[in-house]
Amino acid sequence: MKMATFMPIAGSFNEYSSRFADPAIGFALGWNYWFNYVCVTASELVAAGIVMRNYLPHVNGVVWSMISAAILLGLNLFSVRGYAEAEFWFAAIKVVTVIVFIIVGIVVAAGGLGNHTYGMDNWKIEGAPFHDGVPGVLATLVLTGYAFQGTEVVGIIAGEAADPVRTVPKAIRQVFWRILLFYVGCIFIIGLIIPYNDPSLVNASTDNIGQSPFAMVFSKAGLKPAADVMNAIILTTVLSAGNSCIYIATRTLWNLAMHGQAPAVFRKVTKSGIPMYSLGLSLSIATAIFLLSLIGNQVVYTWILSLAGVTGFVSWLGIAFSHLRFRGAYVRQGFDVNDLPYKSVLYPFGPVLCLVVITVIVFGQGWPSFAGGSFHAKTFVTSYVSIPVTVALYLFWKFGKKTKWVRLEDADIVRDSIFDQTSDVYAPGRNSRETRSHPVLLASSQDSMASVATGVKLCT
């Protein structure tokens, strides 16, 4: 987020990779990221149909999925304000719900509701808490990472935020505490009350619905009506996730087009600044992928989602690597770290640890394909198919455009940043190197300050 506050660009991180590493890396990361969020949007459309089946089981889920797609189009069609307003209310609903859930969950775990005291019992059953050992943990990390995707959105929307130098750091801090409280807190509560081998989880499928762990906790508390309400709230979270995903996909494609890495038609925006063609293509592809889930035994749909499964991790690798390159270029070119509006506390340990951990997850999540002393080709390909696709995208742009590796001393640090006098986010006096290199300006500034001081003195 250091880069997003210093250089707020819509659809940012693939542009950072292009500027500070290699345009081919930015190209590969950008298209991977776009495809990932198109696929996630499709999965949210599927989820909307499944949730609605709780209430109207005789209505085809496709109807609700298409209605959800129309809602997403409407929220993103007219202005960024529509997206932001919807997300505000969606977030408010989620925050209140999670707080209530955590309170009820604590009471249930302690035996205050449901006539059973759980404590840590579910963590002591056979196979718990790390079911299936290392392979199980690695597989869980992939799913966990999928759930955490979107935390980087703060950086992507920085280019369209009002006063990003001030608002983005504030948003980053809120994201950290919300993850700690809402994600980790909720999972901890669920782990206390629902065992990993609960039949409602093990036998879950698109035909066996209504078994959200959140709803199950309310049911175990004896609050069946609350469980039904929880399923309705889950629908709002599905719409919220779809809203964010299609927004991200749209801005990513627009950013690729703006830098010549996608057809120029996707640069076009409406009077209100909406990339209409980027939005249209992104939502159309998401809807097409959703429709594939209705064909046959969903083989094509499953493969497409598998292709998108690891791309989120690849994007995080790109962000961490770009961070290291940015900081290296920033210091190499003589800029002062203290001039940055936001500084990473754990640099360089943080991005290095991120690179190591994500690499282990990406390559380790295919462990089950080798388990049991035999090789499972389908599992292996499903786990790793996104890696060669990413490499192919990189090589396509690398050799097609004959891109060069960007040297740290040549990286474009100033353009679009708070140091750029032509930028909307220009912060006068923030660049101490600029002040040091222009002694005349410094002297003039000092003279002006002295004149003001003299005037004040005369007046008193």
C-alpha positions as CSV (number, residue, x, y, z in Angstrom):
1,M,0.0,0.0,0.0
2,K,3.1,2.2,0.2
3,M,3.0,2.4,-3.6
4,A,-0.8,3.1,-3.7
5,T,-0.5,6.2,-1.4
6,F,2.6,7.5,-3.2
7,M,1.4,6.8,-6.7
8,P,-2.4,6.2,-6.8
9,I,-3.3,4.7,-10.1
10,A,-6.6,2.9,-10.9
11,G,-5.9,-0.8,-11.6
12,S,-2.5,-0.1,-10.1
13,F,-0.3,-3.1,-9.3
14,N,0.2,-4.5,-12.8
15,E,1.3,-1.0,-13.7
16,Y,3.8,-1.0,-10.8
17,S,5.3,-4.3,-12.1
18,S,5.6,-2.7,-15.6
19,R,7.4,0.4,-14.3
20,F,9.7,-1.2,-11.7
21,A,10.4,-4.7,-13.1
22,D,9.4,-5.5,-16.7
23,P,6.3,-4.6,-18.8
24,A,5.9,-8.3,-19.7
25,I,5.4,-9.1,-16.0
26,G,2.8,-6.3,-15.8
27,F,1.1,-7.7,-18.8
28,A,1.0,-11.3,-17.4
29,L,-0.2,-10.1,-14.0
30,G,-2.8,-7.8,-15.4
31,W,-4.5,-10.4,-17.6
32,N,-4.3,-13.0,-14.8
33,Y,-5.8,-10.7,-12.4
34,W,-8.6,-9.7,-14.8
35,F,-9.4,-13.3,-15.5
36,N,-9.4,-14.2,-11.8
37,Y,-12.0,-11.7,-10.9
38,V,-14.1,-12.5,-13.9
39,C,-14.2,-16.1,-12.7
40,V,-14.9,-15.1,-9.1
41,T,-17.8,-13.0,-10.4
42,A,-19.2,-16.0,-12.2
43,S,-18.9,-18.1,-9.0
44,E,-20.9,-15.4,-7.1
45,L,-23.6,-15.6,-9.7
46,V,-23.8,-19.4,-9.1
47,A,-23.9,-18.8,-5.4
48,A,-26.7,-16.3,-5.7
49,G,-28.9,-18.9,-7.4
50,I,-28.0,-21.5,-4.7
51,V,-28.8,-19.2,-1.8
52,M,-32.2,-18.3,-3.3
53,R,-33.1,-21.9,-3.6
54,N,-33.5,-21.9,0.2
55,Y,-36.6,-19.7,-0.2
56,L,-38.0,-20.5,-3.6
57,P,-36.8,-24.1,-4.4
58,H,-39.2,-24.5,-7.3
59,V,-37.8,-21.5,-9.2
60,N,-34.8,-22.3,-11.4
61,G,-31.6,-20.8,-9.9
62,V,-30.6,-19.4,-13.3
63,V,-33.3,-16.8,-12.9
64,W,-31.8,-15.5,-9.7
65,S,-28.3,-15.6,-11.1
66,M,-29.3,-13.5,-14.1
67,I,-31.2,-11.1,-11.9
68,S,-28.0,-10.8,-9.8
69,A,-26.0,-10.1,-13.0
70,A,-28.4,-7.3,-13.9
71,I,-28.1,-5.8,-10.4
72,L,-24.3,-5.8,-10.7
73,L,-24.5,-4.1,-14.1
74,G,-26.8,-1.4,-12.7
75,L,-24.5,-0.8,-9.7
76,N,-21.4,-0.3,-11.9
77,L,-23.0,1.3,-14.9
78,F,-23.6,4.9,-13.9
79,S,-20.9,6.1,-11.6
80,V,-18.2,5.1,-9.1
81,R,-20.6,6.6,-6.5
82,G,-23.1,3.9,-7.2
83,Y,-20.5,1.2,-6.5
84,A,-19.3,3.0,-3.4
85,E,-22.8,3.6,-2.0
86,A,-23.7,0.0,-2.5
87,E,-20.5,-1.2,-0.8
88,F,-21.1,1.1,2.1
89,W,-24.5,-0.4,2.9
90,F,-23.4,-4.0,2.1
91,A,-20.4,-3.5,4.5
92,A,-22.7,-2.0,7.2
93,I,-24.9,-5.1,7.0
94,K,-21.9,-7.4,7.2
95,V,-20.3,-5.6,10.1
96,V,-23.5,-5.6,12.3
97,T,-24.1,-9.3,11.4
98,V,-20.6,-10.4,12.2
99,I,-20.6,-8.6,15.6
100,V,-23.9,-10.3,16.5
101,F,-22.6,-13.6,15.2
102,I,-19.5,-13.4,17.4
103,I,-21.5,-12.5,20.5
104,V,-24.0,-15.3,19.9
105,G,-21.1,-17.7,19.1
106,I,-19.3,-17.0,22.3
107,V,-22.5,-17.6,24.3
108,V,-23.1,-20.9,22.4
109,A,-19.6,-22.1,22.9
110,A,-19.8,-21.3,26.6
111,G,-23.1,-23.2,27.0
112,G,-25.3,-20.2,27.5
113,L,-27.4,-21.2,24.4
114,G,-28.2,-24.6,22.9
115,N,-27.8,-26.6,26.2
116,H,-24.3,-27.8,25.3
117,T,-20.9,-26.4,26.4
118,Y,-18.4,-26.8,23.6
119,G,-15.2,-25.2,24.9
120,M,-12.3,-26.6,23.0
121,D,-13.8,-30.1,22.6
122,N,-14.0,-30.0,18.8
123,W,-10.3,-29.3,18.6
124,K,-9.5,-32.5,20.5
125,I,-11.4,-35.0,18.4
126,E,-9.5,-37.5,16.2
127,G,-7.8,-35.7,13.3
128,A,-8.3,-32.2,14.7
129,P,-7.2,-29.5,14.6
130,F,-5.0,-30.2,11.6
131,H,-7.0,-32.7,9.6
132,D,-5.0,-34.7,7.0
133,G,-1.7,-33.1,8.2
134,V,0.5,-31.1,5.9
135,P,-1.5,-31.8,2.7
136,G,-4.7,-30.8,4.4
137,V,-3.2,-27.6,5.7
138,L,-1.8,-26.6,2.3
139,A,-5.2,-27.3,0.6
140,T,-6.9,-25.2,3.3
141,L,-4.4,-22.4,2.7
142,V,-5.4,-22.2,-0.9
143,L,-9.1,-21.9,0.0
144,T,-8.2,-19.4,2.7
145,G,-6.2,-17.3,0.2
146,Y,-9.2,-17.4,-2.1
147,A,-11.4,-16.0,0.7
148,F,-8.9,-13.3,1.5
149,Q,-8.6,-12.1,-2.1
150,G,-9.8,-8.6,-2.4
151,T,-7.8,-7.2,0.5
152,E,-5.6,-5.6,-2.2
153,V,-8.5,-3.7,-3.7
154,V,-7.7,-0.7,-1.5
155,G,-4.6,-0.1,-3.7
156,I,-6.5,-0.7,-6.9
157,I,-9.2,1.9,-6.2
158,A,-6.7,4.5,-4.9
159,G,-6.6,6.2,-8.3
160,E,-10.3,7.0,-8.0
161,A,-10.3,7.9,-4.3
162,A,-10.7,11.4,-3.0
163,D,-7.4,12.5,-1.3
164,P,-5.8,9.0,-1.5
165,V,-2.7,10.2,0.5
166,R,-5.0,10.5,3.5
167,T,-7.8,8.1,2.9
168,V,-5.8,5.0,1.6
169,P,-3.7,4.6,4.8
170,K,-6.8,4.9,6.9
171,A,-8.6,2.3,4.8
172,I,-5.5,0.0,5.1
173,R,-5.6,0.1,8.9
174,Q,-9.4,-0.7,8.8
175,V,-8.8,-3.7,6.6
176,F,-6.2,-5.1,9.0
177,W,-8.5,-4.9,12.0
178,R,-11.5,-6.1,10.1
179,I,-9.6,-9.2,8.9
180,L,-8.4,-9.8,12.5
181,L,-11.8,-9.4,14.0
182,F,-14.2,-10.6,11.3
183,Y,-12.3,-13.3,9.4
184,V,-10.1,-14.8,12.2
185,G,-12.7,-14.2,14.9
186,C,-15.5,-15.8,13.0
187,I,-13.4,-18.8,11.9
188,F,-12.3,-19.3,15.5
189,I,-15.9,-19.3,16.7
190,I,-17.0,-21.7,14.0
191,G,-14.1,-24.0,14.8
192,L,-15.2,-24.1,18.5
193,I,-18.9,-25.1,17.7
194,I,-18.8,-27.1,14.5
195,P,-16.4,-30.1,14.1
196,Y,-14.5,-30.5,10.9
197,N,-16.4,-33.8,10.2
198,D,-19.9,-32.5,10.7
199,P,-22.1,-34.2,8.1
200,S,-23.6,-30.9,7.0
201,L,-20.1,-29.8,5.9
202,V,-18.8,-33.1,4.6
203,N,-21.9,-33.9,2.4
204,A,-22.4,-30.3,1.2
205,S,-23.2,-29.8,-2.5
206,T,-25.2,-27.5,-4.7
207,D,-28.1,-29.9,-4.1
208,N,-27.7,-30.0,-0.4
209,I,-27.9,-26.3,0.4
210,G,-28.7,-24.1,3.4
211,Q,-25.8,-25.4,5.5
212,S,-23.7,-22.3,5.9
213,P,-21.5,-22.6,9.0
214,F,-22.9,-19.2,10.1
215,A,-26.5,-20.4,9.8
216,M,-25.5,-23.7,11.6
217,V,-24.2,-21.8,14.6
218,F,-27.5,-20.0,15.0
219,S,-29.4,-23.3,14.6
220,K,-27.3,-24.9,17.3
221,A,-28.2,-21.9,19.5
222,G,-31.8,-22.8,19.0
223,L,-32.4,-19.6,16.9
224,K,-33.8,-21.2,13.8
225,P,-35.4,-17.9,12.5
226,A,-32.0,-16.2,12.9
227,A,-30.5,-18.9,10.8
228,D,-33.0,-18.1,8.0
229,V,-32.1,-14.4,8.3
230,M,-28.4,-15.3,8.1
231,N,-29.0,-17.0,4.8
232,A,-30.6,-13.8,3.5
233,I,-27.7,-11.8,4.7
234,I,-25.3,-14.2,2.9
235,L,-27.1,-13.2,-0.2
236,T,-26.1,-9.6,0.4
237,T,-22.5,-10.7,0.9
238,V,-22.7,-12.6,-2.4
239,L,-23.9,-9.4,-4.2
240,S,-21.2,-7.4,-2.4
241,A,-18.5,-9.7,-3.5
242,G,-19.8,-9.8,-7.0
243,N,-20.0,-6.0,-7.0
244,S,-16.4,-5.6,-6.0
245,C,-15.2,-8.3,-8.3
246,I,-16.8,-6.8,-11.5
247,Y,-15.5,-3.4,-10.4
248,I,-11.9,-4.7,-10.1
249,A,-12.1,-6.7,-13.4
250,T,-13.4,-3.6,-15.2
251,R,-10.7,-1.3,-13.9
252,T,-8.0,-3.8,-14.5
253,L,-9.0,-4.3,-18.2
254,W,-9.3,-0.5,-18.6
255,N,-5.8,0.0,-17.1
256,L,-4.3,-2.6,-19.4
257,A,-5.8,-0.8,-22.4
258,M,-4.5,2.5,-21.2
259,H,-1.0,1.1,-21.3
260,G,-1.3,-0.6,-24.7
261,Q,-1.7,-4.1,-23.2
262,A,-5.3,-4.6,-24.3
263,P,-7.3,-3.4,-27.3
264,A,-7.7,0.4,-27.4
265,V,-11.5,0.2,-27.5
266,F,-11.4,-0.7,-23.8
267,R,-9.9,2.7,-23.0
268,K,-13.2,4.5,-23.7
269,V,-15.2,5.8,-20.8
270,T,-18.6,7.5,-20.4
271,K,-19.0,11.1,-19.3
272,S,-19.2,9.8,-15.7
273,G,-15.9,8.0,-16.1
274,I,-17.2,4.4,-16.4
275,P,-15.2,2.1,-18.7
276,M,-18.3,0.9,-20.5
277,Y,-16.7,-1.5,-22.9
278,S,-14.4,-3.0,-20.2
279,L,-17.5,-3.4,-18.0
280,G,-19.5,-5.0,-20.8
281,L,-16.8,-7.5,-21.7
282,S,-16.0,-8.5,-18.1
283,L,-19.6,-9.1,-17.1
284,S,-20.3,-10.9,-20.4
285,I,-17.4,-13.3,-19.9
286,A,-18.5,-13.8,-16.3
287,T,-22.0,-14.7,-17.4
288,A,-20.7,-17.1,-20.0
289,I,-18.6,-18.9,-17.5
290,F,-21.6,-19.1,-15.2
291,L,-23.7,-20.6,-18.0
292,L,-20.9,-23.3,-18.5
293,S,-21.8,-24.5,-15.0
294,L,-25.2,-25.6,-16.4
295,I,-23.7,-27.8,-19.1
296,G,-23.1,-31.5,-18.6
297,N,-21.2,-32.5,-15.5
298,Q,-19.5,-29.0,-15.1
299,V,-16.1,-30.3,-16.3
300,V,-15.4,-27.1,-18.4
301,Y,-16.6,-24.9,-15.6
302,T,-14.5,-26.7,-13.0
303,W,-11.4,-26.4,-15.2
304,I,-11.9,-22.7,-15.7
305,L,-12.3,-22.0,-12.0
306,S,-9.2,-24.2,-11.4
307,L,-7.3,-22.0,-13.8
308,A,-8.3,-18.9,-11.8
309,G,-7.7,-20.6,-8.4
310,V,-4.1,-19.8,-8.0
311,T,-4.0,-16.5,-10.0
312,G,-4.8,-14.6,-6.8
313,F,-1.6,-15.8,-5.2
314,V,0.3,-15.0,-8.4
315,S,-1.0,-11.5,-8.1
316,W,0.1,-11.2,-4.5
317,L,3.6,-12.4,-5.6
318,G,3.6,-9.6,-8.1
319,I,2.6,-7.0,-5.5
320,A,5.3,-8.1,-3.1
321,F,8.0,-8.2,-5.8
322,S,6.9,-4.8,-7.1
323,H,7.2,-3.4,-3.6
324,L,10.8,-4.6,-3.3
325,R,11.6,-3.1,-6.7
326,F,9.9,0.2,-6.0
327,R,11.7,0.7,-2.7
328,G,15.0,-0.2,-4.3
329,A,14.4,2.3,-7.2
330,Y,13.2,5.0,-4.8
331,V,16.3,4.8,-2.6
332,R,18.7,4.3,-5.6
333,Q,17.5,7.5,-7.2
334,G,18.2,9.5,-4.0
335,F,14.7,10.0,-2.6
336,D,14.1,10.2,1.1
337,V,12.0,7.4,2.6
338,N,10.6,9.8,5.2
339,D,8.8,11.6,2.3
340,L,6.6,8.6,1.7
341,P,3.0,9.2,3.0
342,Y,2.8,5.6,4.2
343,K,5.8,3.4,5.3
344,S,5.7,-0.4,5.7
345,V,6.6,-1.3,9.3
346,L,8.2,-4.7,8.5
347,Y,10.0,-3.7,5.3
348,P,11.9,-5.6,3.8
349,F,11.0,-8.6,6.0
350,G,7.3,-8.3,5.1
351,P,7.4,-8.6,1.3
352,V,10.2,-11.2,1.5
353,L,8.2,-13.4,3.8
354,C,5.2,-12.9,1.6
355,L,7.2,-14.1,-1.4
356,V,8.4,-17.2,0.4
357,V,5.1,-18.2,2.0
358,I,3.0,-17.7,-1.2
359,T,5.6,-19.7,-3.2
360,V,5.3,-22.6,-0.8
361,I,1.5,-22.5,-1.0
362,V,1.4,-22.3,-4.8
363,F,3.7,-25.2,-5.3
364,G,2.7,-27.1,-2.2
365,Q,-1.0,-27.1,-2.8
366,G,-0.6,-29.9,-5.5
367,W,0.7,-32.3,-2.8
368,P,-2.4,-34.5,-3.0
369,S,-1.6,-35.4,-6.6
370,F,1.4,-37.3,-5.2
371,A,-0.2,-38.7,-2.1
372,G,-0.7,-42.4,-1.4
373,G,2.3,-43.4,-3.5
374,S,0.6,-42.8,-6.8
375,F,0.4,-40.0,-9.3
376,H,-3.0,-38.3,-9.9
377,A,-2.7,-36.5,-13.2
378,K,-6.1,-34.7,-13.0
379,T,-5.3,-33.3,-9.5
380,F,-1.8,-32.3,-10.6
381,V,-3.0,-30.4,-13.7
382,T,-5.9,-28.8,-11.8
383,S,-3.5,-27.6,-9.1
384,Y,-0.8,-26.2,-11.4
385,V,-2.5,-25.3,-14.7
386,S,-2.5,-21.5,-14.0
387,I,1.3,-21.5,-13.6
388,P,2.2,-22.3,-17.3
389,V,-0.6,-20.0,-18.4
390,T,1.1,-17.1,-16.5
391,V,4.5,-18.0,-17.9
392,A,3.0,-18.1,-21.5
393,L,1.5,-14.7,-21.1
394,Y,4.8,-13.3,-19.9
395,L,6.8,-14.9,-22.8
396,F,4.1,-13.7,-25.3
397,W,4.6,-10.1,-24.3
398,K,8.3,-10.4,-23.7
399,F,9.2,-11.7,-27.1
400,G,6.3,-10.1,-28.9
401,K,7.2,-6.6,-27.7
402,K,10.9,-7.2,-27.0
403,T,10.5,-5.6,-23.6
404,K,13.5,-4.8,-21.4
405,W,14.2,-5.3,-17.7
406,V,13.8,-1.9,-16.0
407,R,17.0,-0.9,-14.1
408,L,16.4,0.6,-10.7
409,E,18.1,3.9,-11.6
410,D,15.9,4.2,-14.7
411,A,12.5,3.4,-13.1
412,D,9.8,6.1,-13.5
413,I,9.3,7.1,-9.9
414,V,7.8,10.6,-10.3
415,R,5.1,10.3,-12.9
416,D,1.5,10.1,-11.4
417,S,3.0,10.4,-7.9
418,I,2.8,13.0,-5.1
419,F,6.1,14.4,-6.5
420,D,4.6,15.0,-10.0
421,Q,3.6,18.6,-10.4
422,T,1.2,17.8,-13.2
423,S,-0.6,15.2,-11.1
424,D,-3.9,15.7,-9.2
425,V,-2.2,14.2,-6.1
426,Y,0.9,16.5,-6.2
427,A,1.9,17.4,-2.7
428,P,4.0,20.6,-2.7
429,G,7.0,20.5,-0.4
430,R,6.8,16.8,0.1
431,N,9.8,15.9,-2.0
432,S,12.8,16.9,0.1
433,R,15.1,16.0,-2.8
434,E,13.4,18.6,-5.0
435,T,13.9,21.2,-2.3
436,R,17.6,20.3,-1.8
437,S,18.2,20.4,-5.6
438,H,16.6,23.8,-5.9
439,P,18.4,26.2,-3.5
440,V,16.8,29.2,-5.2
441,L,13.4,27.9,-4.4
442,L,14.5,27.2,-0.8
443,A,15.9,30.7,-0.4
444,S,12.7,32.2,-1.9
445,S,10.6,30.2,0.5
446,Q,12.8,31.3,3.4
447,D,12.5,34.9,2.3
448,S,8.8,34.6,2.1
449,M,8.6,33.1,5.6
450,A,10.8,35.8,6.9
451,S,8.6,38.5,5.3
452,V,5.5,37.0,6.9
453,A,7.3,36.8,10.3
454,T,8.4,40.5,9.9
455,G,4.9,41.6,9.1
456,V,3.5,39.7,12.1
457,K,6.1,41.3,14.3
458,L,5.2,44.8,13.0
459,C,1.6,44.2,13.7
460,T,2.3,43.2,17.3
